[in-house]
């Protein structure tokens, strides 16, 4: 038996013993997702138990170094862990912008003090982060941002506004792009961290067409940010920003991974609504063919995603590949919900009844329309793919 076989055996036994049965059920609503944070009163006992158990082994971030709260696992061991979690359908113990976006940026650009201060808290789910990037006049052209950070000696004084700040009203800290030099568009941006409880920070949720308010407007009015919270060099925050965007797009591409396999909600919902024919197949042959084609594409994307993650961890991924994954993953997610709505028919458009769970599917379908905007529009991603991967002329 190889060391990796031994690791698999031990990991399987540990997961079976420590993953609560409740945490092996499918994620159905936002309440099933664990984000950590200072306020953990929203968590069920099983969610708290699962997060803490995984964090105790560093397995919320299994491939981070142990000194920063990670598991110190190799790429092969991390893959085994993911496979064994999938085998028992274990939920992700902790969803976190700190894990998916800020963490990789700090590992690359942060000082040793910043890594030791922030990464273990991210790994343990103690601090919930939000992202201060987009502004009312700086969306796709992010480098046009105007939120300023004035040098006041031992601190920066931040003034301005961000928009579409996911869960800013629930976050404890923010990683934020600010302008520290007005004479240079790209080389006048810095990357700073600060506590959302700092005086002068306020948020206002934005009500979406889906009926939910996960995004916020975020305002900074003379917010004092200590100089030690500058990540990387002054006026070189655009380098950090671009690196982090790659990881954000990798995260968003994961939307395309849900729903593969014969027992996914798409297939189950179609069977319940439309029924089967005399051969036991979905009664609508056209929809059956569309779902089958979707399943093929979803499985192919899952295989490509696994390959991409392996290449990324090994440092062999193309720098523009996250844009390709983000584009296809979000298009796949939108296609999934189009099929959900097609399978449900007009009843799926119902908005408020108990029968429709408050219009859950319709609201989720509407929400997917933003997939092609958030994290960089599809048009921007296609431009990046054309220029940097296909090397087409400008």
C-alpha positions in Angstrom: 0.0 0.0 0.0 1.4 3.4 -1.0 1.5 6.4 1.3 -1.4 7.9 -0.8 -3.4 4.7 -0.3 -2.8 4.9 3.4 -3.8 8.6 3.4 -7.0 7.7 1.6 -7.9 5.0 4.0 -7.3 7.2 7.0 -9.1 10.1 5.5 -12.1 8.0 4.6 -12.4 6.7 8.2 -12.0 10.2 9.7 -14.7 11.7 7.4 -17.1 8.9 8.2 -16.6 9.4 11.9 -16.7 13.3 11.9 -19.0 14.5 9.2 -22.5 14.9 10.6 -25.3 13.3 8.6 -27.0 16.7 8.3 -23.8 17.9 6.5 -24.2 15.1 3.8 -27.5 16.5 2.6 -27.7 18.6 -0.6 -27.5 22.4 -0.1 -31.0 23.6 -0.8 -31.0 27.2 0.4 -28.7 30.0 1.4 -29.2 28.9 5.0 -27.4 25.7 4.2 -24.2 27.6 3.4 -21.6 28.3 6.1 -19.6 31.6 5.7 -18.1 31.7 9.2 -17.5 35.2 10.7 -17.6 36.8 14.1 -21.3 36.2 14.4 -21.9 32.5 14.1 -25.3 32.4 15.7 -26.9 31.6 12.4 -25.1 28.2 12.2 -26.8 25.0 13.2 -24.9 22.7 15.7 -24.0 20.4 12.8 -22.7 23.2 10.7 -20.6 24.5 13.6 -19.4 21.0 14.4 -18.4 20.2 10.8 -16.6 23.6 10.3 -14.6 23.3 13.5 -13.7 19.7 12.9 -12.3 20.4 9.5 -10.6 23.5 10.6 -8.9 21.6 13.4 -7.1 19.6 10.8 -6.5 22.5 8.5 -8.8 20.9 5.9 -10.9 24.0 5.2 -7.8 25.0 3.3 -6.0 21.7 2.9 -3.2 22.9 0.6 -2.3 26.0 2.6 0.9 25.7 4.8 0.2 24.5 8.3 1.8 27.7 9.8 -1.1 29.7 8.3 -3.9 27.4 9.4 -3.9 25.0 6.5 -3.5 21.3 6.3 -0.1 21.3 4.5 -1.3 18.6 2.1 0.2 17.9 -1.2 -1.7 18.4 -4.4 -2.3 14.7 -4.6 -3.5 14.4 -1.0 -5.8 17.4 -1.5 -7.3 15.7 -4.5 -7.9 12.5 -2.4 -9.6 14.6 0.3 -11.9 16.2 -2.2 -12.7 12.8 -3.7 -13.5 11.3 -0.3 -15.7 14.2 0.6 -17.6 13.8 -2.7 -18.0 10.1 -2.0 -20.1 10.7 1.1 -21.6 13.9 -0.4 -20.1 16.0 2.4 -20.9 19.7 2.1 -18.1 22.3 1.9 -17.5 23.1 5.6 -16.7 26.7 4.9 -17.4 29.1 2.0 -15.3 32.2 2.2 -14.1 35.0 0.0 -11.1 34.9 2.3 -10.4 31.3 1.1 -11.2 31.7 -2.5 -9.9 35.2 -3.2 -8.0 37.0 -0.5 -6.0 34.0 0.8 -4.2 33.2 -2.4 -3.4 36.9 -2.8 -2.0 37.2 0.7 0.1 34.0 0.2 1.7 35.6 -2.8 1.9 39.3 -1.9 1.3 39.6 1.8 4.0 40.2 4.4 4.7 37.5 6.9 2.9 39.5 9.6 -0.2 39.8 7.4 -0.2 36.1 6.7 0.1 35.1 10.3 -2.5 37.7 11.4 -5.2 36.9 8.8 -4.8 33.5 7.2 -5.4 31.4 10.3 -8.5 33.3 11.1 -9.8 32.7 7.6 -9.0 29.0 7.8 -10.9 28.7 11.1 -13.9 30.7 9.8 -13.5 33.4 12.5 -13.5 36.4 10.1 -15.8 36.9 7.1 -14.5 39.0 4.2 -16.0 41.0 1.4 -14.4 42.5 -1.7 -14.2 46.3 -2.4 -13.6 46.4 -6.1 -16.5 47.7 -8.3 -17.6 51.3 -8.1 -20.6 53.1 -9.7 -18.3 54.4 -12.5 -15.7 51.6 -12.5 -17.1 48.2 -13.3 -15.6 46.5 -16.3 -13.0 49.3 -16.5 -12.1 48.6 -12.8 -8.8 50.6 -13.1 -10.9 53.8 -13.4 -11.8 53.5 -9.7 -11.9 56.7 -7.7 -12.1 55.7 -4.0 -9.2 57.5 -2.5 -6.7 56.8 0.2 -4.9 59.9 1.4 -1.5 59.4 3.1 -1.8 60.8 6.7 1.5 59.6 8.0 0.8 56.5 10.1 -2.5 55.8 8.3 -4.5 56.2 5.1 -7.8 58.2 5.1 -10.2 56.4 2.8 -13.1 58.2 1.1 -15.4 56.9 -1.7 -17.9 54.3 -2.6 -18.1 50.7 -3.8 -21.0 48.9 -5.3 -22.1 45.3 -5.8 -20.2 44.4 -2.7 -21.3 40.9 -2.0 -22.5 40.4 1.6 -20.8 43.6 2.8 -23.6 44.0 5.4 -22.5 40.7 6.9 -18.8 40.9 6.5 -16.2 41.6 9.2 -13.4 42.8 7.1 -12.9 44.1 3.5 -10.1 43.8 1.0 -10.3 47.0 -1.0 -8.8 48.7 -4.0 -8.1 52.4 -3.4 -6.5 55.2 -5.4 -3.3 56.5 -3.9 -2.0 58.4 -7.0 -4.4 60.3 -9.3 -1.8 60.9 -12.0 -1.4 57.2 -13.0 -4.4 55.0 -13.9 -3.0 51.5 -13.2 0.1 52.4 -11.3 -1.8 54.6 -8.8 -3.9 51.9 -7.2 -3.2 50.2 -3.8 -4.6 47.2 -2.1 -5.6 47.6 1.6 -7.4 45.7 4.3 -9.6 47.1 7.0 -12.3 46.2 9.6 -15.9 46.9 8.5 -16.5 48.1 12.1 -14.1 51.0 11.5 -15.9 54.4 12.0 -17.0 55.8 8.7 -17.9 52.5 7.0 -21.5 52.0 6.1 -23.5 49.6 3.9 -26.8 49.6 2.1 -28.2 46.4 0.6 -29.4 46.4 -3.0 -32.7 44.6 -3.6 -32.4 42.4 -6.7 -35.1 41.3 -9.2 -34.8 37.8 -7.6 -36.2 39.3 -4.4 -32.9 38.9 -2.5 -30.3 41.4 -1.4 -26.9 39.7 -1.3 -25.2 42.8 -2.8 -24.6 46.2 -1.2 -23.5 49.7 -1.8 -20.6 50.4 0.6 -19.6 53.9 1.7 -16.3 55.2 3.2 -16.4 58.5 5.0 -12.9 59.5 6.4 -12.1 55.8 7.3 -8.7 55.5 9.0 -6.7 52.5 7.7 -3.4 51.6 9.4 -0.4 51.6 7.1 0.5 48.1 8.0 -2.8 47.0 6.2 -1.3 47.8 2.8 -0.7 44.6 0.9 2.2 44.7 -1.4 3.8 47.9 -2.5 2.2 51.3 -2.6 0.7 52.1 -6.0 1.2 48.5 -7.1 -2.2 47.2 -6.0 -3.2 46.5 -9.6 -0.8 43.5 -9.6 -2.6 42.1 -6.6 -6.0 42.9 -8.0 -5.3 41.0 -11.3 -4.0 38.0 -9.4 -7.0 38.0 -7.1 -9.4 38.4 -10.1 -8.0 35.2 -11.5 -9.0 33.3 -8.4 -12.4 35.0 -8.3 -13.1 33.9 -11.8 -12.0 30.4 -10.9 -14.5 30.5 -8.0 -17.3 31.8 -10.2 -16.6 29.1 -12.8 -17.6 26.6 -10.2 -21.3 27.5 -10.8 -21.0 25.2 -13.8 -20.1 22.2 -11.8 -23.4 21.7 -10.0 -26.1 19.3 -11.2 -24.1 16.6 -12.9 -25.1 13.0 -12.4 -28.4 11.1 -12.8 -29.8 12.2 -9.4 -29.3 15.9 -9.8 -32.2 18.2 -9.1 -32.6 19.1 -12.8 -33.4 15.4 -13.7 -35.4 14.7 -10.6 -37.5 17.9 -11.2 -38.2 17.1 -14.8 -39.3 13.6 -14.0 -41.6 14.8 -11.3 -43.2 17.4 -13.5 -43.4 15.7 -16.9 -43.4 12.0 -16.0 -42.1 9.1 -17.9 -43.1 7.2 -21.1 -43.8 3.5 -21.4 -40.0 2.8 -21.5 -39.4 4.7 -18.3 -37.8 7.6 -20.0 -38.6 11.3 -19.6 -41.9 11.7 -21.5 -40.8 14.8 -23.5 -38.2 13.6 -26.0 -37.0 17.1 -26.9 -36.4 18.1 -23.3 -34.8 14.7 -22.7 -32.3 15.3 -25.5 -31.6 18.8 -24.2 -30.9 17.5 -20.7 -28.7 14.7 -22.0 -26.6 17.2 -24.0 -26.4 19.5 -21.0 -25.2 16.5 -18.8 -22.5 15.7 -21.4 -21.3 19.3 -21.4 -21.4 19.5 -17.6 -19.3 16.3 -17.2 -16.8 17.6 -19.7 -16.5 20.8 -17.9 -16.1 19.0 -14.6 -13.2 17.0 -16.1 -11.6 20.2 -17.5 -12.1 21.9 -14.2 -10.2 19.1 -12.4 -7.4 19.4 -14.9 -7.3 23.2 -14.6 -7.1 23.0 -10.8 -4.2 20.5 -11.0 -2.4 22.7 -13.5 -3.0 25.8 -11.4 -1.7 24.2 -8.2 1.4 23.0 -10.2 2.0 26.5 -11.6 1.4 25.4 -15.2 -2.0 27.0 -15.9 -2.2 29.7 -18.5 -2.7 33.1 -16.8 -5.8 33.8 -18.9 -7.3 30.3 -18.3 -9.5 31.5 -15.4 -11.3 33.8 -17.9 -12.1 30.8 -20.1 -13.3 28.7 -17.1 -15.4 31.6 -15.8 -17.1 32.2 -19.2 -18.0 28.6 -19.8 -18.9 27.8 -16.2 -21.4 30.7 -16.0 -22.9 30.0 -19.4 -23.4 26.4 -18.3 -25.1 27.5 -15.1 -27.5 29.8 -17.0 -28.2 26.9 -19.3 -29.0 24.7 -16.4 -31.6 27.0 -15.0 -33.2 27.5 -18.5 -33.8 23.8 -18.5 -35.2 23.9 -15.0 -37.7 26.5 -16.1 -38.5 24.6 -19.3 -39.1 21.4 -17.3 -41.4 23.2 -14.8 -43.5 25.0 -17.4 -45.7 27.9 -16.5 -46.0 26.7 -12.9 -42.3 27.4 -12.4 -43.0 31.1 -12.9 -45.1 31.2 -9.7 -43.5 33.7 -7.3 -44.8 33.5 -3.8 -46.8 30.3 -2.9 -45.7 27.5 -0.5 -45.9 25.1 -3.4 -43.1 26.9 -5.2 -41.1 27.5 -2.0 -41.6 31.2 -2.5 -40.7 31.1 -6.2 -37.3 29.5 -5.4 -36.6 28.3 -8.9 -37.9 31.4 -10.7 -35.8 33.6 -8.4 -32.7 31.4 -8.9 -33.3 31.5 -12.7 -33.5 35.3 -12.6 -30.4 35.4 -10.4 -28.3 33.5 -13.0 -28.7 36.4 -15.5 -26.0 38.3 -13.5 -23.5 35.4 -13.9 -22.4 36.9 -17.2 -21.7 40.3 -15.5 -20.2 39.5 -12.1 -16.5 38.9 -11.8 -15.9 40.5 -15.2 -18.5 40.5 -18.0 -18.6 37.8 -20.6 -17.5 40.3 -23.2 -14.4 41.1 -21.2 -13.6 37.4 -20.7 -14.0 36.7 -24.4 -11.7 39.6 -25.3 -9.1 38.1 -22.9 -9.5 34.7 -24.4 -9.1 36.1 -27.9 -6.0 38.1 -27.1 -4.1 36.0 -24.6 -5.1 32.4 -25.4 -6.0 32.4 -29.2 -3.5 35.3 -29.8 -5.9 36.9 -32.3 -4.9 40.4 -33.6 -6.5 43.4 -31.9 
